[in-house]
């Protein structure tokens, strides 16, 4: 059986995170991220903790307060232990995402967006155009259906519809900036043109 896109993108994101952190200098592990005040270590701990909860069927509501519990729990761990937990939990988490038929798709997408947070903290160019972005754009488009307005979105040669309901305007940008907008990650105003909505209207997380 083919994996759900959310399961595929989770595995891609975990592989990317593991590769980057195995190559990164130790001094960068406590670098700040877009998820202020979380560091690279904290984002890693959040992803790992969330995935383990899903595998063990003891998920919480994934509120900021709940997420912070998982981060604090791992602050005393050696960095490599947190990274190893993430990697060991990836396949079981992907299997759970497949098994529940959509209820956990947001987890796979969220881990992928967090891979962009880590890429940015490590200084990579266009960090949110991370490996797997083809799947990511489709998942963001699907998640946007909860919005009661819609925008015609032009991402270079790719066109998608953001939201549902009457068309309110359009967005012209690039893939990296679109992920920033949908994730609430401080996009460069010079890299998008938006009509019929404001940037906060596009945020799909939080």
MARSE-145888 format. One record per atom (N, C-alpha, C): y, z, x; residue number from 1; atom name. Coordinates in steps of 0.05 Angstrom, whole numbers, padded with zeros to 5 digits. Each point is the difference from the previous one (the first is absolute). Example, Ala and Ser with C-alpha at 12.3 -4.5 7.8 and 13.67 -1.06 7.14 Angstrom:
2
ATOM    north       up     east   seq   atom
ATOM   -00114    00156    00264     1      N
ATOM    00024    00000   -00018     1     CA
ATOM    00024    00000    00018     1      C
ATOM    00021   -00014   -00007     2      N
ATOM    00024    00001    00016     2     CA
ATOM    00022    00014   -00015     2      C
! end
This chain:
206
ATOM    north       up     east   seq   atom
ATOM   -00024    00000    00017     1      N
ATOM    00024    00000   -00017     1     CA
ATOM    00025    00000    00018     1      C
ATOM    00019   -00017   -00007     2      N
ATOM    00025   -00002    00015     2     CA
ATOM    00016    00026   -00004     2      C
ATOM    00013    00008    00022     3      N
ATOM    00017    00024   -00002     3     CA
ATOM    00025   -00006   -00015     3      C
ATOM    00011    00021   -00013     4      N
ATOM    00026   -00002   -00013     4     CA
ATOM    00021   -00004    00022     4      C
ATOM    00022   -00014   -00006     5      N
ATOM    00021   -00003    00020     5     CA
ATOM    00010    00026    00011     5      C
ATOM    00001    00021   -00017     6      N
ATOM    00010    00026    00010     6     CA
ATOM   -00019    00012    00020     6      C
ATOM   -00026   -00004   -00003     7      N
ATOM   -00019    00010    00019     7     CA
ATOM    00002   -00016    00026     7      C
ATOM    00003   -00026   -00002     8      N
ATOM    00003   -00017    00024     8     CA
ATOM    00024    00008    00016     8      C
ATOM    00023    00004   -00014     9      N
ATOM    00024    00006    00014     9     CA
ATOM    00000    00028    00013     9      C
ATOM   -00014    00018   -00012    10      N
ATOM   -00003    00027    00012    10     CA
ATOM   -00015   -00003    00027    10      C
ATOM   -00021   -00015    00000    11      N
ATOM   -00016   -00003    00025    11     CA
ATOM    00017   -00014    00021    11      C
ATOM    00015   -00020   -00008    12      N
ATOM    00018   -00014    00019    12     CA
ATOM    00020    00019    00012    12      C
ATOM    00012    00016   -00018    13      N
ATOM    00021    00019    00009    13     CA
ATOM   -00011    00021    00019    13      C
ATOM   -00024    00011   -00006    14      N
ATOM   -00011    00020    00017    14     CA
ATOM   -00007   -00012    00028    14      C
ATOM   -00010   -00024    00000    15      N
ATOM   -00006   -00013    00026    15     CA
ATOM    00026   -00004    00016    15      C
ATOM    00021   -00009   -00014    16      N
ATOM    00026   -00004    00014    16     CA
ATOM    00011    00027    00011    16      C
ATOM   -00001    00020   -00017    17      N
ATOM    00010    00027    00009    17     CA
ATOM   -00016    00009    00025    17      C
ATOM   -00026   -00002   -00002    18      N
ATOM   -00017    00009    00023    18     CA
ATOM    00006   -00015    00025    18      C
ATOM    00004   -00026   -00002    19      N
ATOM    00006   -00017    00023    19     CA
ATOM    00026    00008    00012    19      C
ATOM    00021    00003   -00017    20      N
ATOM    00026    00006    00010    20     CA
ATOM    00001    00027    00014    20      C
ATOM   -00013    00020   -00012    21      N
ATOM    00002    00027    00011    21     CA
ATOM   -00017    00004    00024    21      C
ATOM   -00021   -00017    00004    22      N
ATOM   -00015    00002    00024    22     CA
ATOM    00015   -00012    00024    22      C
ATOM    00020   -00017   -00006    23      N
ATOM    00015   -00013    00021    23     CA
ATOM    00027    00014    00004    23      C
ATOM    00009    00017   -00019    24      N
ATOM    00027    00011    00002    24     CA
ATOM    00001    00024    00019    24      C
ATOM    00023    00003    00013    25      N
ATOM    00004    00023    00017    25     CA
ATOM    00000    00026   -00016    25      C
ATOM   -00010    00021    00011    26      N
ATOM   -00002    00026   -00014    26     CA
ATOM    00027    00009   -00010    26      C
ATOM    00021   -00007    00014    27      N
ATOM    00027    00009   -00007    27     CA
ATOM    00009   -00012   -00027    27      C
ATOM   -00012   -00022   -00008    28      N
ATOM    00007   -00013   -00025    28     CA
ATOM   -00014    00012   -00025    28      C
ATOM   -00019    00017    00005    29      N
ATOM   -00016    00011   -00022    29     CA
ATOM    00016    00019   -00018    29      C
ATOM    00021    00011    00011    30      N
ATOM    00017    00018   -00016    30     CA
ATOM    00027   -00013   -00006    30      C
ATOM    00001   -00027    00002    31      N
ATOM    00024   -00015   -00007    31     CA
ATOM    00005    00001   -00030    31      C
ATOM    00026   -00001   -00007    32      N
ATOM    00007    00001   -00028    32     CA
ATOM   -00007   -00026   -00014    32      C
ATOM   -00005    00002   -00026    33      N
ATOM   -00007   -00023   -00017    33     CA
ATOM    00020   -00002   -00023    33      C
ATOM   -00003   -00022   -00016    34      N
ATOM    00016   -00003   -00024    34     CA
ATOM   -00005    00022   -00020    34      C
ATOM   -00022    00013    00002    35      N
ATOM   -00007    00022   -00019    35     CA
ATOM    00010    00027    00011    35      C
ATOM    00026    00000    00005    36      N
ATOM    00013    00024    00011    36     CA
ATOM   -00006    00025   -00018    36      C
ATOM   -00008    00022    00012    37      N
ATOM   -00001    00007    00028    37     CA
ATOM   -00026   -00004    00014    37      C
ATOM   -00018   -00015   -00013    38      N
ATOM   -00027   -00005    00012    38     CA
ATOM    00002   -00016    00026    38      C
ATOM   -00017    00008    00019    39      N
ATOM   -00003   -00015    00025    39     CA
ATOM   -00024   -00019   -00003    39      C
ATOM   -00005   -00015    00021    40      N
ATOM   -00024   -00017    00000    40     CA
ATOM   -00025    00016   -00005    40      C
ATOM   -00002    00023    00013    41      N
ATOM   -00023    00018   -00004    41     CA
ATOM   -00002    00008   -00030    41      C
ATOM    00022    00007   -00012    42      N
ATOM    00000    00009   -00028    42     CA
ATOM   -00008   -00022   -00019    42      C
ATOM    00010   -00025    00005    43      N
ATOM   -00008   -00022   -00017    43     CA
ATOM   -00030   -00005    00002    43      C
ATOM   -00010    00001    00025    44      N
ATOM   -00029   -00003    00004    44     CA
ATOM   -00015    00022   -00014    44      C
ATOM    00009    00025    00001    45      N
ATOM   -00014    00022   -00013    45     CA
ATOM    00001   -00004   -00031    45      C
ATOM    00022   -00009   -00010    46      N
ATOM    00002   -00005   -00029    46     CA
ATOM   -00020   -00020   -00009    46      C
ATOM   -00002   -00023    00014    47      N
ATOM   -00019   -00021   -00007    47     CA
ATOM   -00028    00011    00001    47      C
ATOM   -00007    00013    00022    48      N
ATOM   -00026    00011    00004    48     CA
ATOM   -00008    00020   -00021    48      C
ATOM    00019    00018   -00005    49      N
ATOM   -00006    00021   -00020    49     CA
ATOM   -00004   -00012   -00028    49      C
ATOM    00017   -00019   -00007    50      N
ATOM   -00003   -00012   -00027    50     CA
ATOM   -00026   -00015   -00003    50      C
ATOM   -00008   -00014    00021    51      N
ATOM   -00025   -00015   -00001    51     CA
ATOM   -00024    00019   -00002    51      C
ATOM    00000    00022    00016    52      N
ATOM   -00022    00018   -00001    52     CA
ATOM   -00002    00013   -00028    52      C
ATOM    00022    00007   -00012    53      N
ATOM    00000    00012   -00027    53     CA
ATOM   -00013   -00019   -00020    53      C
ATOM    00006   -00026    00002    54      N
ATOM   -00012   -00020   -00018    54     CA
ATOM   -00030   -00001    00005    54      C
ATOM   -00008   -00001    00024    55      N
ATOM   -00029   -00002    00007    55     CA
ATOM   -00015    00024   -00011    55      C
ATOM    00012    00024    00003    56      N
ATOM   -00013    00025   -00008    56     CA
ATOM    00005    00006   -00030    56      C
ATOM    00014   -00017   -00014    57      N
ATOM    00005    00003   -00028    57     CA
ATOM    00015    00026   -00006    57      C
ATOM    00020    00006    00016    58      N
ATOM    00016    00023   -00005    58     CA
ATOM    00030   -00008    00003    58      C
ATOM    00006   -00023   -00011    59      N
ATOM    00028   -00010    00002    59     CA
ATOM    00020    00018   -00015    59      C
ATOM    00024    00000    00010    60      N
ATOM    00022    00014   -00013    60     CA
ATOM    00018   -00021   -00013    60      C
ATOM    00024    00008   -00007    61      N
ATOM    00018   -00018   -00015    61     CA
ATOM    00017   -00018    00020    61      C
ATOM   -00004    00004    00026    62      N
ATOM    00014   -00015    00020    62     CA
ATOM    00031    00002   -00003    62      C
ATOM    00009    00023   -00009    63      N
ATOM    00029    00006    00000    63     CA
ATOM    00008    00006    00028    63      C
ATOM    00026   -00001    00006    64      N
ATOM    00009    00008    00027    64     CA
ATOM   -00010    00027    00009    64      C
ATOM   -00001    00019   -00019    65      N
ATOM   -00009    00027    00007    65     CA
ATOM   -00030    00000    00006    65      C
ATOM   -00015   -00015   -00016    66      N
ATOM   -00029   -00001    00005    66     CA
ATOM   -00006   -00014    00027    66      C
ATOM    00015   -00022    00005    67      N
ATOM   -00004   -00015    00025    67     CA
ATOM    00006    00017    00024    67      C
ATOM    00020    00017   -00002    68      N
ATOM    00008    00017    00022    68     CA
ATOM   -00022    00020    00007    68      C
ATOM   -00016    00008   -00019    69      N
ATOM   -00022    00019    00005    69     CA
ATOM   -00019   -00013    00020    69      C
ATOM   -00007   -00025   -00004    70      N
ATOM   -00019   -00014    00018    70     CA
ATOM    00012   -00003    00028    70      C
ATOM    00026   -00005    00001    71      N
ATOM    00013   -00003    00026    71     CA
ATOM    00000    00026    00016    71      C
ATOM    00008    00022   -00014    72      N
ATOM    00001    00026    00013    72     CA
ATOM   -00027    00008    00010    72      C
ATOM   -00020   -00005   -00017    73      N
ATOM   -00028    00008    00007    73     CA
ATOM   -00009   -00012    00026    73      C
ATOM    00011   -00024    00008    74      N
ATOM   -00009   -00014    00024    74     CA
ATOM    00019    00003    00023    74      C
ATOM    00021    00015   -00003    75      N
ATOM    00020    00002    00022    75     CA
ATOM   -00012    00014    00025    75      C
ATOM   -00019    00017   -00003    76      N
ATOM   -00012    00014    00023    76     CA
ATOM   -00023   -00016    00013    76      C
ATOM   -00007   -00023   -00013    77      N
ATOM   -00022   -00015    00011    77     CA
ATOM    00008   -00017    00024    77      C
ATOM   -00018   -00005    00019    78      N
ATOM    00006   -00020    00021    78     CA
ATOM    00006   -00027   -00013    78      C
ATOM    00018   -00015    00011    79      N
ATOM    00008   -00025   -00012    79     CA
ATOM   -00024   -00018   -00004    79      C
ATOM   -00017   -00002    00020    80      N
ATOM   -00023   -00018   -00002    80     CA
ATOM   -00019    00008   -00023    80      C
ATOM   -00001    00026   -00007    81      N
ATOM   -00017    00008   -00022    81     CA
ATOM    00011   -00011   -00027    81      C
ATOM    00026    00000   -00003    82      N
ATOM    00012   -00012   -00024    82     CA
ATOM   -00006   -00029   -00002    82      C
ATOM    00004   -00014    00023    83      N
ATOM   -00004   -00029    00000    83     CA
ATOM   -00030   -00006   -00005    83      C
ATOM   -00018    00015    00012    84      N
ATOM   -00028   -00004   -00004    84     CA
ATOM   -00008    00004   -00029    84      C
ATOM    00011    00021   -00013    85      N
ATOM   -00006    00005   -00028    85     CA
ATOM    00008   -00024   -00017    85      C
ATOM    00024   -00011    00005    86      N
ATOM    00009   -00023   -00015    86     CA
ATOM   -00019   -00023    00003    86      C
ATOM   -00009   -00005    00024    87      N
ATOM   -00018   -00023    00004    87     CA
ATOM   -00028    00004   -00012    87      C
ATOM   -00010    00025    00002    88      N
ATOM   -00026    00006   -00011    88     CA
ATOM    00000   -00001   -00030    88      C
ATOM    00023    00006   -00012    89      N
ATOM    00001    00002   -00029    89     CA
ATOM    00007   -00028   -00013    89      C
ATOM    00006   -00019    00016    90      N
ATOM    00010   -00026   -00011    90     CA
ATOM   -00022   -00014   -00017    90      C
ATOM   -00024   -00003    00010    91      N
ATOM   -00020   -00015   -00015    91     CA
ATOM   -00008    00015   -00026    91      C
ATOM   -00004    00027    00001    92      N
ATOM   -00006    00014   -00026    92     CA
ATOM    00024   -00002   -00019    92      C
ATOM    00024    00000    00010    93      N
ATOM    00023   -00002   -00019    93     CA
ATOM    00001   -00028   -00012    93      C
ATOM   -00004   -00021    00016    94      N
ATOM   -00001   -00027   -00011    94     CA
ATOM   -00022   -00003   -00022    94      C
ATOM   -00022    00013    00005    95      N
ATOM   -00022   -00001   -00020    95     CA
ATOM    00008    00014   -00026    95      C
ATOM    00015    00022    00002    96      N
ATOM    00010    00014   -00024    96     CA
ATOM    00020   -00017   -00015    96      C
ATOM    00018   -00013    00015    97      N
ATOM    00019   -00018   -00013    97     CA
ATOM   -00014   -00022   -00015    97      C
ATOM   -00021   -00011    00012    98      N
ATOM   -00016   -00021   -00014    98     CA
ATOM   -00014    00012   -00025    98      C
ATOM   -00010    00024    00003    99      N
ATOM   -00017    00011   -00022    99     CA
ATOM    00016    00007   -00025    99      C
ATOM    00026    00007    00003   100      N
ATOM    00014    00009   -00024   100     CA
ATOM    00016   -00022   -00013   100      C
ATOM   -00001   -00024    00010   101      N
ATOM    00011   -00023   -00014   101     CA
ATOM    00030   -00001   -00005   101      C
ATOM    00016    00010    00019   102      N
ATOM    00029   -00002   -00003   102     CA
ATOM    00015    00026    00000   102      C
ATOM   -00013    00022   -00007   103      N
ATOM    00014    00025   -00002   103     CA
ATOM    00010    00010    00027   103      C
ATOM   -00012   -00009    00022   104      N
ATOM    00009    00009    00027   104     CA
ATOM    00013   -00022    00016   104      C
ATOM    00007   -00022   -00013   105      N
ATOM    00012   -00022    00015   105     CA
ATOM    00026    00009    00014   105      C
ATOM    00015    00018   -00012   106      N
ATOM    00025    00010    00012   106     CA
ATOM   -00005    00013    00026   106      C
ATOM   -00023    00013    00004   107      N
ATOM   -00006    00013    00025   107     CA
ATOM   -00003   -00021    00023   107      C
ATOM   -00015   -00021   -00005   108      N
ATOM   -00003   -00020    00020   108     CA
ATOM    00026   -00013    00007   108      C
ATOM    00017   -00006   -00020   109      N
ATOM    00026   -00012    00005   109     CA
ATOM    00018    00020    00015   109      C
ATOM   -00001    00025   -00008   110      N
ATOM    00017    00020    00013   110     CA
ATOM   -00007    00004    00029   110      C
ATOM   -00025    00000    00007   111      N
ATOM   -00008    00003    00028   111     CA
ATOM    00011   -00024    00016   111      C
ATOM   -00001   -00024   -00012   112      N
ATOM    00010   -00024    00013   112     CA
ATOM    00030    00002    00005   112      C
ATOM    00015    00009   -00020   113      N
ATOM    00029    00004    00004   113     CA
ATOM    00005    00020    00022   113      C
ATOM   -00016    00021    00001   114      N
ATOM    00003    00020    00021   114     CA
ATOM   -00006   -00012    00028   114      C
ATOM   -00018   -00020    00001   115      N
ATOM   -00004   -00013    00026   115     CA
ATOM    00025   -00013    00009   115      C
ATOM    00017   -00009   -00018   116      N
ATOM    00026   -00011    00007   116     CA
ATOM    00019    00022    00010   116      C
ATOM   -00002    00024   -00012   117      N
ATOM    00016    00022    00010   117     CA
ATOM   -00007    00007    00029   117      C
ATOM   -00025   -00001    00006   118      N
ATOM   -00009    00006    00028   118     CA
ATOM    00008   -00023    00018   118      C
ATOM   -00003   -00024   -00008   119      N
ATOM    00009   -00023    00016   119     CA
ATOM    00030    00002    00006   119      C
ATOM    00016    00007   -00019   120      N
ATOM    00028    00003    00004   120     CA
ATOM    00006    00022    00020   120      C
ATOM   -00013    00023   -00002   121      N
ATOM    00005    00022    00018   121     CA
ATOM   -00008   -00008    00029   121      C
ATOM   -00019   -00018    00003   122      N
ATOM   -00009   -00008    00026   122     CA
ATOM    00017   -00023    00011   122      C
ATOM    00019   -00010   -00016   123      N
ATOM    00019   -00020    00010   123     CA
ATOM   -00009   -00029   -00003   123      C
ATOM   -00018   -00005   -00018   124      N
ATOM   -00009   -00028   -00004   124     CA
ATOM    00021   -00015   -00017   124      C
ATOM    00003   -00026    00006   125      N
ATOM    00017   -00017   -00016   125     CA
ATOM   -00012   -00005   -00028   125      C
ATOM    00018   -00001   -00020   126      N
ATOM   -00009   -00005   -00028   126     CA
ATOM   -00025    00016   -00007   126      C
ATOM    00002    00026    00002   127      N
ATOM   -00023    00018   -00002   127     CA
ATOM   -00014   -00002   -00027   127      C
ATOM    00015   -00005   -00022   128      N
ATOM   -00013    00000   -00026   128     CA
ATOM   -00013   -00026   -00008   128      C
ATOM    00003   -00020    00018   129      N
ATOM   -00016   -00024   -00003   129     CA
ATOM   -00026    00004    00016   129      C
ATOM   -00014    00021   -00007   130      N
ATOM   -00023    00009    00015   130     CA
ATOM   -00024   -00018   -00006   130      C
ATOM   -00021    00001    00017   131      N
ATOM   -00024   -00015   -00006   131     CA
ATOM   -00010    00007   -00028   131      C
ATOM   -00008   -00021   -00015   132      N
ATOM   -00009    00004   -00028   132     CA
ATOM    00023   -00004   -00020   132      C
ATOM    00023   -00010    00010   133      N
ATOM    00023   -00002   -00019   133     CA
ATOM   -00005   -00019   -00023   133      C
ATOM   -00018   -00020    00003   134      N
ATOM   -00007   -00017   -00022   134     CA
ATOM   -00011    00016   -00023   134      C
ATOM   -00018    00018    00006   135      N
ATOM   -00011    00018   -00021   135     CA
ATOM    00021    00019   -00010   135      C
ATOM    00017    00010    00019   136      N
ATOM    00020    00019   -00008   136     CA
ATOM    00020   -00011   -00020   136      C
ATOM    00009   -00025    00004   137      N
ATOM    00019   -00011   -00019   137     CA
ATOM   -00013   -00002   -00028   137      C
ATOM   -00025   -00009   -00001   138      N
ATOM   -00013   -00002   -00026   138     CA
ATOM   -00003    00028   -00013   138      C
ATOM   -00006    00020    00015   139      N
ATOM   -00003    00027   -00011   139     CA
ATOM    00027    00011   -00009   139      C
ATOM    00021   -00005    00015   140      N
ATOM    00027    00009   -00008   140     CA
ATOM    00008   -00014   -00026   140      C
ATOM   -00006   -00026   -00002   141      N
ATOM    00007   -00015   -00024   141     CA
ATOM   -00015    00013   -00024   141      C
ATOM   -00026    00006    00004   142      N
ATOM   -00015    00012   -00022   142     CA
ATOM    00010    00027   -00008   142      C
ATOM    00007    00017    00021   143      N
ATOM    00011    00027   -00006   143     CA
ATOM    00027   -00001   -00014   143      C
ATOM    00015   -00021    00005   144      N
ATOM    00026   -00003   -00012   144     CA
ATOM    00000   -00003   -00030   144      C
ATOM   -00024   -00006   -00011   145      N
ATOM   -00002   -00005   -00029   145     CA
ATOM    00009    00025   -00017   145      C
ATOM    00002    00023    00013   146      N
ATOM    00009    00024   -00015   146     CA
ATOM    00030   -00002   -00005   146      C
ATOM    00014   -00017    00013   147      N
ATOM    00029   -00003   -00005   147     CA
ATOM    00005   -00016   -00025   147      C
ATOM    00020    00007   -00015   148      N
ATOM    00005   -00012   -00026   148     CA
ATOM    00020   -00023    00001   148      C
ATOM    00006   -00009    00024   149      N
ATOM    00016   -00024    00005   149     CA
ATOM   -00015   -00017    00020   149      C
ATOM    00008   -00024    00004   150      N
ATOM   -00013   -00017    00020   150     CA
ATOM    00021   -00015    00016   150      C
ATOM   -00008   -00007    00024   151      N
ATOM    00017   -00015    00018   151     CA
ATOM   -00017   -00024    00011   151      C
ATOM    00013   -00023    00003   152      N
ATOM   -00013   -00021    00015   152     CA
ATOM    00005    00005    00030   152      C
ATOM   -00022    00003    00014   153      N
ATOM    00002    00007    00029   153     CA
ATOM   -00008   -00023    00017   153      C
ATOM    00017   -00007    00019   154      N
ATOM   -00005   -00022    00018   154     CA
ATOM   -00003    00011    00028   154      C
ATOM   -00024   -00002    00011   155      N
ATOM   -00006    00009    00027   155     CA
ATOM   -00006   -00024    00018   155      C
ATOM    00021   -00013    00009   156      N
ATOM   -00004   -00025    00015   156     CA
ATOM   -00012   -00020   -00019   156      C
ATOM   -00023   -00011    00007   157      N
ATOM   -00013   -00020   -00017   157     CA
ATOM   -00017    00013   -00022   157      C
ATOM   -00002    00026   -00001   158      N
ATOM   -00017    00014   -00020   158     CA
ATOM    00018    00010   -00022   158      C
ATOM   -00009   -00004   -00025   159      N
ATOM    00015    00010   -00023   159     CA
ATOM   -00018    00019   -00016   159      C
ATOM    00010    00023   -00008   160      N
ATOM   -00015    00018   -00017   160     CA
ATOM    00018    00011   -00022   160      C
ATOM   -00011    00013   -00020   161      N
ATOM    00015    00013   -00021   161     CA
ATOM   -00003    00030    00004   161      C
ATOM    00023    00013    00002   162      N
ATOM    00000    00029    00003   162     CA
ATOM    00006    00013   -00027   162      C
ATOM   -00017    00017   -00009   163      N
ATOM    00005    00014   -00025   163     CA
ATOM   -00012   -00015   -00024   163      C
ATOM    00008    00010   -00024   164      N
ATOM   -00009   -00013   -00025   164     CA
ATOM    00024    00000   -00019   164      C
ATOM   -00003   -00013   -00022   165      N
ATOM    00023   -00002   -00018   165     CA
ATOM    00019   -00022    00006   165      C
ATOM    00023    00000   -00013   166      N
ATOM    00019   -00022    00004   166     CA
ATOM    00010   -00002    00029   166      C
ATOM    00004   -00024    00009   167      N
ATOM    00011   -00004    00027   167     CA
ATOM    00029    00009    00001   167      C
ATOM    00005    00018    00019   168      N
ATOM    00027    00011    00002   168     CA
ATOM    00016   -00013    00023   168      C
ATOM   -00013   -00012    00019   169      N
ATOM    00014   -00012    00022   169     CA
ATOM   -00020   -00010    00021   169      C
ATOM    00009   -00001    00025   170      N
ATOM   -00019   -00009    00021   170     CA
ATOM    00005    00014    00026   170      C
ATOM   -00019   -00004    00018   171      N
ATOM    00001    00012    00026   171     CA
ATOM   -00008   -00021    00020   171      C
ATOM    00016   -00005    00020   172      N
ATOM   -00006   -00018    00022   172     CA
ATOM   -00001    00016    00026   172      C
ATOM   -00023    00001    00013   173      N
ATOM   -00002    00016    00024   173     CA
ATOM   -00024   -00010    00016   173      C
ATOM   -00008    00016    00019   174      N
ATOM   -00025   -00005    00016   174     CA
ATOM   -00020    00021   -00007   174      C
ATOM   -00025   -00004    00009   175      N
ATOM   -00022    00018   -00006   175     CA
ATOM    00005    00028    00009   175      C
ATOM    00009    00003    00025   176      N
ATOM    00005    00027    00011   176     CA
ATOM    00020    00015   -00016   176      C
ATOM    00022   -00013   -00007   177      N
ATOM    00021    00014   -00016   177     CA
ATOM   -00010    00006   -00028   177      C
ATOM   -00016   -00018   -00012   178      N
ATOM   -00010    00006   -00026   178     CA
ATOM   -00017    00025    00000   178      C
ATOM   -00017    00003    00020   179      N
ATOM   -00017    00025    00002   179     CA
ATOM    00018    00024    00003   179      C
ATOM    00021   -00002    00016   180      N
ATOM    00019    00022    00002   180     CA
ATOM    00013    00007   -00027   180      C
ATOM    00008   -00020   -00014   181      N
ATOM    00013    00005   -00026   181     CA
ATOM   -00020    00014   -00019   181      C
ATOM   -00024   -00011   -00002   182      N
ATOM   -00020    00012   -00019   182     CA
ATOM   -00008    00027    00009   182      C
ATOM    00000    00006    00026   183      N
ATOM   -00008    00026    00010   183     CA
ATOM    00022    00019    00004   183      C
ATOM    00026   -00008   -00006   184      N
ATOM    00022    00018    00004   184     CA
ATOM    00006    00006    00029   184      C
ATOM   -00003   -00021    00017   185      N
ATOM    00001    00004    00029   185     CA
ATOM    00026   -00012    00013   185      C
ATOM    00023    00005   -00011   186      N
ATOM    00026   -00008    00013   186     CA
ATOM    00001   -00028    00010   186      C
ATOM    00000   -00020   -00017   187      N
ATOM    00002   -00028    00009   187     CA
ATOM    00027   -00007    00011   187      C
ATOM    00001   -00020    00017   188      N
ATOM    00025   -00010    00011   188     CA
ATOM    00014   -00017   -00022   188      C
ATOM    00024    00008   -00010   189      N
ATOM    00013   -00015   -00021   189     CA
ATOM    00005   -00029    00006   189      C
ATOM    00001   -00007    00026   190      N
ATOM    00005   -00028    00008   190     CA
ATOM   -00025   -00017   -00004   190      C
ATOM   -00022    00013   -00005   191      N
ATOM   -00025   -00016   -00002   191     CA
ATOM   -00010   -00004   -00028   191      C
ATOM    00016    00006   -00020   192      N
ATOM   -00008   -00006   -00028   192     CA
ATOM    00024   -00005   -00017   192      C
ATOM   -00004   -00016   -00021   193      N
ATOM    00019   -00005   -00021   193     CA
ATOM   -00013    00007   -00027   193      C
ATOM    00012    00019   -00014   194      N
ATOM   -00011    00011   -00024   194     CA
ATOM    00020   -00002   -00023   194      C
ATOM   -00009   -00011   -00022   195      N
ATOM    00017   -00001   -00024   195     CA
ATOM   -00016    00011   -00024   195      C
ATOM    00014    00013   -00018   196      N
ATOM   -00012    00011   -00024   196     CA
ATOM   -00013    00027    00003   196      C
ATOM    00001    00012    00023   197      N
ATOM   -00011    00026    00005   197     CA
ATOM    00012    00012    00025   197      C
ATOM   -00005    00025    00005   198      N
ATOM    00009    00014    00025   198     CA
ATOM   -00024    00007    00016   198      C
ATOM    00003    00002    00027   199      N
ATOM   -00024    00006    00016   199     CA
ATOM   -00016    00024   -00009   199      C
ATOM    00011    00022   -00010   200      N
ATOM   -00017    00022   -00009   200     CA
ATOM   -00018   -00008   -00024   200      C
ATOM    00008   -00020   -00015   201      N
ATOM   -00016   -00009   -00023   201     CA
ATOM   -00026   -00012    00009   201      C
ATOM   -00002   -00009    00025   202      N
ATOM   -00024   -00013    00009   202     CA
ATOM   -00021    00019    00013   202      C
ATOM    00007    00025    00003   203      N
ATOM   -00017    00019    00014   203     CA
ATOM   -00025    00005   -00017   203      C
ATOM   -00024   -00002    00012   204      N
ATOM   -00025    00003   -00015   204     CA
ATOM   -00015    00025    00008   204      C
ATOM    00010    00015    00020   205      N
ATOM   -00013    00024    00009   205     CA
ATOM    00020    00023   -00002   205      C
ATOM   -00010    00024   -00006   206      N
ATOM    00018    00023   -00001   206     CA
ATOM    00013    00004   -00027   206      C
! end
